[in-house]
Amino acid sequence: MIKISLLLLSAAAMGWFTYPYFFINTSGGCISYTTFIYDEADKTVISKSRWEVLRGGEQSYYSSVMKFIPFKGMKKDIIIERTVNANLSYHIDSFTVRTMNAFIIAGPQTSDPERGKYIDPPAKEGFNARVYVYSIGERVMLGFHNLPISVCDK
């Protein structure tokens, strides 16, 4: 009886520790949305983005609309579209995302000093972060350590 209990407990623990690997490789695509608001001295910038992560997690489609709202003058909207290729490294409780390439379909370069700094960080080449997978009820969320951020809608 003790051996069976230990076996069941071990199987449950192994399932939890291998969850990030199996989640990324067996799930379908994931669509999530982000909104960033930057309040600066002369303007407010609102960036509303849509991420479509394809099966396996190593390629994504990123689209965003940045709204530049100056305190004086005309409001301006800029559309950004990119295809993002990433490399994933798996850990016991998470995975590391490294953005290898970000191919620009539309919008400014990330080196553009006026607009590039408002592009979502994962859509920039060289982005590197450890991402954790959270299961909240029936929903799956991704985020940083103890900080779930993005809900996978699809």
Secondary structure by P-SEA (a helix, b strand, c coil): caaaaaaaaaaaaaaaaaaaaaaaacccbbbbbbbbbbbcccbbbbbbbbbbbcccccbbbbbbbbbbbbcccbbbbbbbbbbbbbbbbbcccbbbbbbcbbbbccccccccccccccccccccccbbbbbbbbbcccbbbbbccccccccccc
